[in-house]
């Protein structure tokens, strides 16, 4: 039961983060969105990890992006798994 509860909470954190990042019905707040994505990722949400990758890459921090790619890939996110492979091939 605990795993199911973690998944529900992670999904809620992800949804709040997405709303804040996009400014859906609220003022955009990327800093707080990142906090919520991190919370979702810490509970195993692979999509939150992937969004964090994209945000790190947008800010030019490829090393942090790679760390989150690995994290997301370990959670089973297929796109992240392919990107981790590409990162190792082209480094």
Secondary structure, DSSP 4 states (H G I P E B T S, - for coil): -HHHHHHHHHHHHHHHHHHHHHTSSS---HHHHHHHHHHHHHTT-HHHHHHHHHHHHHTT-HHHHHHHHHHHHHTT-HHHHHHHHHHHH--
